[in-house]
Amino acid sequence: MKVLLILPNEAEQTGHYMANLGTSMPLGLGYLAAVLLREGHEVEVLDFQIRGVSIGTMTDSIRRKRPDACGISVTTPFSPCAYRVAAAVKQASPGTAVVLGGPHTVAVGDAVLADCPAADWAVYGEGERTLPELLDALAGKRGADSVRGIGFRREGRIVRTGRREFIRDLDSIPFPAYHLFPLDRYRPMVAWFRRRPWANVISSRGCPHRCIYCNKNVWGATYRMRSAANVFEEMMLLRDRFGVREVSFSDDTFSVSRTRTVELCNLLIAARTPLIWKCSTRVDDVDPDLLSLLRKAGCYSVGFGVESGSQRILDAIRKGITKEQARRAFRDARRAGLETRAYFMLNLPGDDIETTEETIRFSRELDPDYIDFEIAHPYPGTEFHRLIESDPRFTIVREHWDDPRAHIGNYIVYRQPGLPEDAIRRYMKKAFVRYYLRPRQLLRQARSLFTPGRSLATIRAAWNLLRVKVAT
């Protein structure tokens, strides 16, 4: 069958400056494409992050090629855009089966089909097993009811089949179909890379931790990882076939398994590869010896999700870490010679003026090389979202995900006592200004101008810093 896979994203078309912070290859579509190619299907990919890709160019292509099926990846921030893309596909080629998938379908369930009349099918959860079976059903090789993990309409009502189990053996999934993507046209986030060509890789799925802002239905609460040998093979493929010089791991928590991390590092050290890489993990999942090994294996930068400088807030969101663990992790990473990045959120449940000030002070105390502040988003399907819907202390003031600023954390969704909206806007600006305009940080950024590949990125980052705005 002829299959078209699409990632909707309208940030480029809006011209909003935050859209220039960085783009990366959609690994989910890459994995689906690889599986479908292995099954003998003809696959094409359209990524709306790429300049020049639009609904207009898409519909022209669809009218010419008439794909049998079109799979659309739906994320919550771009769900309105995804629904418009689905409608355009159906109008251009009524005979094309429109299939929705991605994290938003898991988050909202039946509502994804109710909200998108143009869609014929929905795939819930991991699609590498489900989508090929659905295509077999479309080809008449099996009944739709036998395909687990899908939704469709029957006699005016939405029908869902049984839940599909998560894939246990991630090594059984082929590497993403990198050759279908213009790798040279993806731009890493400004100032957070050193070499190009650059590629992103994910080495695990699922998370054993209980933070309220994550939707465990997407990847599950059980940590599933690819083997060190499998990850190493993919990194060598990227280096040798596609000329990649830097890899960024997209795992939320890279080093949950210390054993797997050590094994991968030893493989990289033995290979004497010039490939450099970076990752993100938790402050309670590292130690001095592991951080030193990361550095020896080519890792130059490690990020930590700290989220808040208030222990009360960390406990409330069930982050499961202490401020002392954060202090120790950043200190040990610096001693190992690693660049450090810290991620924080403002307007978490229970935040007030005092805890927000505490978070900003803590960011300066940790003194990472780079920080990122975002406004907390209660995405559908999370415990965070259920909390603000059910607790009368919180008031939803806007939940319109078609604003591109909702995608990058620059958007106030709800209001809570003790932290007015105008205060959040002031603190969002203040968090960056107080951090980056310190003499020590100015000197650090000035030195980065002489780091290969970093000079232009640092200038762009400084320009974006001066233009920080919060959606109103």
C-alpha positions as CSV (number, residue, x, y, z in Angstrom):
1,M,0.0,0.0,0.0
2,K,1.0,3.6,-0.5
3,V,1.3,5.3,2.9
4,L,1.9,9.0,3.7
5,L,3.0,9.9,7.2
6,I,2.6,13.5,8.4
7,L,3.8,15.5,11.3
8,P,1.6,18.7,11.5
9,N,3.3,21.8,13.0
10,E,2.4,25.3,12.2
11,A,5.1,27.2,14.1
12,E,7.1,28.0,11.0
13,Q,4.0,29.3,9.2
14,T,3.1,31.6,12.1
15,G,6.5,33.4,12.0
16,H,6.6,33.4,15.8
17,Y,10.2,33.8,17.0
18,M,10.0,30.9,19.4
19,A,9.6,28.6,16.4
20,N,13.3,29.2,15.7
21,L,14.5,27.6,18.9
22,G,15.0,24.3,17.2
23,T,13.6,21.4,15.3
24,S,14.4,17.7,15.3
25,M,13.5,14.7,13.3
26,P,10.2,13.1,14.5
27,L,11.5,9.7,15.6
28,G,8.0,8.3,16.0
29,L,7.3,8.7,12.3
30,G,10.8,7.4,11.6
31,Y,10.1,4.2,13.4
32,L,6.7,3.7,11.8
33,A,8.2,4.3,8.3
34,A,10.9,1.7,9.0
35,V,8.4,-0.9,10.1
36,L,6.1,-0.2,7.1
37,L,9.0,-0.4,4.7
38,R,10.0,-3.7,6.2
39,E,6.5,-5.0,5.6
40,G,6.7,-4.0,1.9
41,H,4.7,-0.8,1.9
42,E,5.6,2.3,-0.1
43,V,6.2,5.1,2.4
44,E,6.5,8.9,2.1
45,V,6.9,11.4,5.0
46,L,5.9,15.1,5.2
47,D,7.2,17.0,8.2
48,F,5.6,20.5,8.6
49,Q,8.6,21.6,10.6
50,I,10.5,21.9,7.4
51,R,10.3,25.2,5.6
52,G,8.3,24.9,2.4
53,V,6.0,22.1,3.6
54,S,2.5,23.4,4.0
55,I,-1.1,22.2,3.6
56,G,-1.0,23.6,0.1
57,T,2.1,21.6,-1.0
58,M,0.7,18.6,0.8
59,T,-2.6,18.6,-1.0
60,D,-1.0,19.0,-4.3
61,S,1.1,15.9,-3.6
62,I,-1.9,13.9,-2.4
63,R,-3.9,14.7,-5.5
64,R,-1.1,13.4,-7.7
65,K,-0.1,10.3,-5.7
66,R,-3.5,9.3,-4.1
67,P,-2.0,7.4,-1.1
68,D,-4.1,4.5,0.2
69,A,-3.6,5.6,3.8
70,C,-2.4,8.7,5.6
71,G,-1.1,8.5,9.2
72,I,-1.1,11.8,11.1
73,S,0.9,12.3,14.3
74,V,-1.2,14.3,16.8
75,T,0.4,16.2,19.7
76,T,-1.7,18.2,22.0
77,P,-0.3,21.7,21.2
78,F,-0.8,21.0,17.4
79,S,-4.0,19.0,17.6
80,P,-6.0,21.8,15.9
81,C,-3.5,21.9,13.1
82,A,-3.6,18.1,12.8
83,Y,-7.4,18.2,12.4
84,R,-7.1,20.8,9.6
85,V,-4.5,18.6,7.9
86,A,-6.8,15.6,8.2
87,A,-9.6,17.6,6.6
88,A,-7.4,18.7,3.8
89,V,-6.2,15.2,3.1
90,K,-9.8,13.9,2.9
91,Q,-10.9,16.7,0.6
92,A,-8.0,16.2,-1.7
93,S,-8.4,12.4,-1.8
94,P,-11.7,11.1,-0.3
95,G,-10.6,7.5,-0.8
96,T,-7.5,7.8,1.4
97,A,-7.9,6.3,4.8
98,V,-7.0,9.0,7.4
99,V,-5.4,7.5,10.6
100,L,-4.6,9.6,13.7
101,G,-2.0,8.6,16.2
102,G,0.5,10.1,18.6
103,P,0.3,11.2,22.3
104,H,-2.8,13.3,22.0
105,T,-4.9,10.3,20.8
106,V,-3.8,8.5,24.0
107,A,-4.6,11.5,26.1
108,V,-8.1,12.2,25.0
109,G,-9.3,8.8,23.8
110,D,-12.6,8.7,21.9
111,A,-12.6,12.5,21.7
112,V,-9.9,12.5,19.0
113,L,-12.3,11.0,16.5
114,A,-15.2,13.0,17.8
115,D,-13.2,16.2,17.3
116,C,-11.9,15.3,13.9
117,P,-14.7,14.1,11.6
118,A,-12.3,13.7,8.7
119,A,-10.4,10.9,10.5
120,D,-11.4,7.3,9.8
121,W,-9.2,5.6,12.4
122,A,-7.3,6.2,15.5
123,V,-4.3,4.3,16.8
124,Y,-3.8,4.3,20.6
125,G,-0.3,3.9,22.0
126,E,2.7,2.5,20.2
127,G,2.0,2.1,16.5
128,E,4.8,-0.2,15.3
129,R,2.7,-3.3,15.7
130,T,-0.7,-1.7,15.4
131,L,-0.4,0.2,12.1
132,P,0.8,-2.7,9.9
133,E,-2.1,-4.8,11.2
134,L,-4.5,-1.9,10.5
135,L,-3.2,-1.7,6.9
136,D,-3.9,-5.4,6.6
137,A,-7.4,-4.8,7.7
138,L,-7.8,-2.0,5.1
139,A,-6.5,-4.4,2.5
140,G,-9.2,-6.9,3.5
141,K,-6.7,-9.4,5.0
142,R,-8.2,-9.4,8.4
143,G,-11.1,-7.8,10.3
144,A,-10.8,-4.5,12.1
145,D,-12.1,-5.9,15.3
146,S,-9.0,-8.2,15.5
147,V,-6.6,-5.3,15.6
148,R,-5.9,-4.3,19.1
149,G,-5.3,-0.6,20.0
150,I,-7.5,1.1,17.4
151,G,-10.7,3.2,17.3
152,F,-13.1,3.7,14.4
153,R,-16.7,4.6,13.6
154,R,-19.4,2.0,13.2
155,E,-23.1,2.9,12.6
156,G,-22.6,6.4,14.0
157,R,-20.8,5.5,17.1
158,I,-17.1,5.2,18.0
159,V,-15.8,1.7,18.6
160,R,-12.5,0.9,20.3
161,T,-10.8,-2.5,20.3
162,G,-8.9,-3.9,23.3
163,R,-5.8,-2.3,24.6
164,R,-2.5,-3.4,23.0
165,E,0.4,-4.3,25.3
166,F,3.5,-2.2,25.2
167,I,6.4,-3.6,23.1
168,R,8.8,-5.3,25.5
169,D,11.7,-6.0,23.1
170,L,12.6,-2.5,21.7
171,D,15.6,-4.0,19.9
172,S,13.1,-5.8,17.6
173,I,12.0,-2.5,16.1
174,P,14.2,-1.4,13.1
175,F,16.1,1.8,13.3
176,P,14.2,4.9,12.1
177,A,14.1,5.3,8.3
178,Y,16.5,8.2,8.4
179,H,16.9,8.2,4.6
180,L,13.3,9.5,4.3
181,F,14.0,12.7,6.3
182,P,16.1,15.7,5.3
183,L,18.5,15.4,8.3
184,D,20.5,18.5,7.2
185,R,17.4,20.7,7.5
186,Y,16.7,20.1,11.2
187,R,18.1,22.8,13.5
188,P,19.1,21.9,17.0
189,M,18.0,24.3,19.8
190,V,20.1,27.4,19.8
191,A,23.3,27.3,21.8
192,W,22.7,23.7,22.8
193,F,24.8,21.9,20.3
194,R,28.5,21.9,19.1
195,R,28.6,20.1,15.8
196,R,26.5,19.5,12.8
197,P,25.3,17.3,11.1
198,W,23.3,16.5,14.2
199,A,20.7,13.8,15.0
200,N,18.4,12.9,17.8
201,V,18.1,9.3,19.1
202,I,15.9,7.7,21.8
203,S,17.1,4.7,23.6
204,S,14.2,3.9,26.0
205,R,10.5,4.2,26.6
206,G,8.5,4.4,29.7
207,C,9.3,5.9,33.1
208,P,9.2,4.4,36.6
209,H,8.8,7.7,38.4
210,R,5.5,9.3,39.4
211,C,5.7,13.0,38.4
212,I,2.2,14.4,38.0
213,Y,2.9,16.3,34.8
214,C,3.6,13.2,32.6
215,N,1.1,11.0,30.9
216,K,2.0,7.5,31.7
217,N,-0.5,6.1,29.2
218,V,1.8,7.1,26.3
219,W,4.9,5.0,27.1
220,G,3.8,3.3,30.3
221,A,5.2,3.3,33.8
222,T,7.7,0.5,33.2
223,Y,11.1,1.5,31.9
224,R,11.9,-0.4,28.7
225,M,15.3,0.1,27.2
226,R,17.1,-0.9,24.1
227,S,20.4,-2.8,24.6
228,A,23.7,-0.9,24.7
229,A,24.8,-2.8,21.6
230,N,21.6,-1.8,19.7
231,V,22.1,1.9,20.6
232,F,25.7,1.8,19.7
233,E,25.0,0.3,16.3
234,E,22.5,3.1,15.5
235,M,25.0,5.7,16.5
236,M,27.6,4.1,14.2
237,L,25.1,4.0,11.4
238,L,24.4,7.7,11.8
239,R,28.1,8.5,11.8
240,D,29.1,6.3,8.9
241,R,26.1,6.5,6.5
242,F,24.7,10.0,7.3
243,G,27.8,11.8,8.4
244,V,26.4,12.7,11.8
245,R,28.9,14.3,14.2
246,E,26.7,14.8,17.2
247,V,23.9,12.8,18.8
248,S,21.3,14.2,21.2
249,F,19.4,11.6,23.2
250,S,15.7,12.4,23.6
251,D,15.2,10.1,26.6
252,D,13.6,11.8,29.5
253,T,15.8,9.8,31.8
254,F,18.8,8.4,30.1
255,S,20.6,6.6,32.9
256,V,17.8,4.8,34.7
257,S,19.8,1.6,34.2
258,R,23.4,2.3,35.4
259,T,24.5,-1.1,33.9
260,R,23.2,-0.3,30.4
261,T,24.7,3.2,30.6
262,V,28.1,1.8,31.6
263,E,28.0,-0.8,28.8
264,L,27.2,1.8,26.2
265,C,30.0,4.1,27.4
266,N,32.5,1.3,27.3
267,L,31.5,0.4,23.7
268,L,32.0,4.1,22.6
269,I,35.3,4.3,24.4
270,A,36.6,1.1,22.8
271,A,35.5,2.3,19.3
272,R,37.5,5.5,19.7
273,T,34.8,7.4,17.8
274,P,34.9,11.2,17.4
275,L,31.1,11.3,17.7
276,I,30.1,13.5,20.6
277,W,26.7,13.4,22.4
278,K,24.5,14.8,25.1
279,C,21.7,13.4,27.3
280,S,19.2,14.3,30.0
281,T,18.6,12.4,33.2
282,R,17.6,12.8,36.9
283,V,19.8,14.1,39.7
284,D,19.2,10.9,41.7
285,D,20.3,8.7,38.8
286,V,24.0,9.8,38.6
287,D,27.1,9.6,40.7
288,P,30.7,10.9,40.2
289,D,32.0,7.7,38.6
290,L,29.2,7.5,36.1
291,L,29.5,11.2,35.2
292,S,33.2,10.8,34.6
293,L,32.6,7.8,32.4
294,L,30.0,9.7,30.3
295,R,32.6,12.3,29.7
296,K,35.2,9.8,28.6
297,A,32.7,8.2,26.2
298,G,32.1,11.5,24.3
299,C,29.2,13.0,26.3
300,Y,29.9,16.7,26.7
301,S,26.6,17.9,28.2
302,V,24.0,16.5,30.6
303,G,20.7,18.1,31.5
304,F,18.7,17.6,34.6
305,G,15.0,18.2,35.2
306,V,15.0,20.2,38.5
307,E,11.6,21.7,38.0
308,S,11.4,23.8,41.3
309,G,13.7,25.3,43.9
310,S,11.1,24.7,46.6
311,Q,11.2,21.3,48.3
312,R,7.5,21.7,49.2
313,I,6.6,22.0,45.5
314,L,9.0,19.1,44.5
315,D,7.1,16.9,47.0
316,A,3.7,18.1,45.8
317,I,4.5,17.2,42.1
318,R,6.0,13.9,43.3
319,K,9.3,14.6,41.6
320,G,11.0,12.3,44.1
321,I,14.2,14.3,44.5
322,T,15.7,16.6,47.0
323,K,17.4,20.0,46.6
324,E,20.6,18.5,48.1
325,Q,20.6,15.7,45.4
326,A,20.3,18.5,42.8
327,R,23.2,20.4,44.3
328,R,25.4,17.2,44.4
329,A,24.6,16.2,40.8
330,F,25.5,19.6,39.3
331,R,28.7,19.8,41.4
332,D,29.7,16.3,40.3
333,A,28.9,16.9,36.7
334,R,31.0,20.1,36.6
335,R,33.9,18.2,38.3
336,A,33.7,15.6,35.6
337,G,34.1,18.3,32.9
338,L,30.5,18.1,31.6
339,E,28.5,21.1,30.5
340,T,25.3,21.3,32.6
341,R,21.7,22.2,31.7
342,A,18.9,22.8,34.2
343,Y,15.1,22.7,33.4
344,F,12.6,24.5,35.6
345,M,8.9,25.1,35.6
346,L,6.9,28.1,36.9
347,N,3.3,28.0,38.0
348,L,3.4,24.4,39.3
349,P,0.4,23.5,41.6
350,G,0.9,25.2,44.9
351,D,3.4,27.8,43.6
352,D,3.2,31.3,45.0
353,I,5.4,34.4,45.0
354,E,7.7,32.9,47.6
355,T,8.3,29.6,45.9
356,T,8.8,31.2,42.6
357,E,11.4,33.5,44.0
358,E,13.0,30.4,45.6
359,T,13.1,28.7,42.3
360,I,14.9,31.6,40.6
361,R,17.4,31.8,43.5
362,F,18.0,28.1,43.3
363,S,18.7,28.3,39.5
364,R,21.5,30.8,40.3
365,E,22.8,28.6,43.1
366,L,23.1,25.5,40.9
367,D,24.8,27.7,38.3
368,P,24.4,25.5,35.2
369,D,25.8,26.5,31.9
370,Y,22.3,26.8,30.5
371,I,18.8,27.0,32.0
372,D,15.4,26.7,30.6
373,F,12.3,28.0,32.3
374,E,8.8,27.1,31.1
375,I,5.4,27.7,32.4
376,A,3.9,24.4,33.6
377,H,1.3,22.9,31.3
378,P,-1.4,20.5,32.6
379,Y,-1.7,18.4,29.4
380,P,-4.8,16.3,29.0
381,G,-4.4,12.8,30.3
382,T,-2.0,13.7,33.2
383,E,-2.7,13.8,36.9
384,F,-1.8,17.5,36.7
385,H,-4.7,18.1,34.4
386,R,-7.2,16.1,36.5
387,L,-6.0,18.1,39.5
388,I,-6.7,21.5,38.1
389,E,-10.1,20.4,36.7
390,S,-11.3,19.0,40.0
391,D,-9.7,21.3,42.6
392,P,-11.7,24.5,43.1
393,R,-8.5,26.4,44.0
394,F,-7.5,26.3,40.3
395,T,-9.2,28.1,37.5
396,I,-8.6,27.2,33.8
397,V,-8.2,30.6,32.0
398,R,-7.2,29.3,28.6
399,E,-6.6,25.9,27.0
400,H,-6.3,26.7,23.3
401,W,-3.5,24.5,22.0
402,D,-3.4,26.2,18.6
403,D,-1.2,29.0,20.0
404,P,2.4,28.0,19.0
405,R,3.6,29.4,22.4
406,A,1.7,26.5,24.0
407,H,4.2,24.2,22.5
408,I,7.3,25.7,24.0
409,G,6.0,26.4,27.5
410,N,5.3,30.1,27.1
411,Y,1.6,29.9,27.9
412,I,-0.5,30.3,31.0
413,V,-3.3,27.7,31.1
414,Y,-4.6,28.0,34.6
415,R,-4.7,30.5,37.6
416,Q,-4.1,29.7,41.2
417,P,-4.2,31.6,44.5
418,G,-1.1,33.5,45.4
419,L,0.3,33.8,41.9
420,P,-1.5,36.3,39.6
421,E,-1.0,36.0,35.9
422,D,0.9,39.3,35.7
423,A,3.3,38.0,38.3
424,I,3.9,34.8,36.2
425,R,4.7,37.0,33.2
426,R,7.1,39.2,35.2
427,Y,8.9,36.1,36.7
428,M,9.2,34.4,33.4
429,K,11.2,37.4,32.1
430,K,13.0,37.9,35.4
431,A,14.1,34.2,35.5
432,F,16.1,34.5,32.4
433,V,17.4,38.0,32.9
434,R,18.5,37.4,36.5
435,Y,20.4,34.3,35.3
436,Y,22.0,35.2,32.1
437,L,22.8,38.9,32.8
438,R,25.1,38.0,35.8
439,P,28.8,38.8,35.2
440,R,29.8,35.2,35.6
441,Q,27.2,34.0,33.0
442,L,28.1,36.8,30.6
443,L,31.7,35.8,30.7
444,R,30.7,32.1,30.2
445,Q,28.6,33.0,27.2
446,A,31.3,35.2,25.8
447,R,33.7,32.3,25.9
448,S,31.2,30.2,24.0
449,L,31.5,32.6,21.1
450,F,34.9,30.9,20.5
451,T,33.5,27.4,20.7
452,P,33.2,25.9,17.2
453,G,29.6,25.8,16.0
454,R,28.4,27.9,18.9
455,S,29.0,31.6,18.0
456,L,26.0,32.2,15.8
457,A,23.8,30.1,18.0
458,T,24.8,32.1,21.1
459,I,24.0,35.4,19.4
460,R,20.6,34.0,18.3
461,A,19.9,32.8,21.9
462,A,20.7,36.2,23.3
463,W,18.3,37.9,20.8
464,N,15.5,35.5,21.8
465,L,16.2,36.2,25.5
466,L,15.6,39.9,25.0
467,R,12.2,39.0,23.3
468,V,10.8,36.6,25.9
469,K,7.0,37.0,26.0
470,V,4.2,35.1,27.7
471,A,1.0,34.4,25.8
472,T,-2.0,36.5,26.9
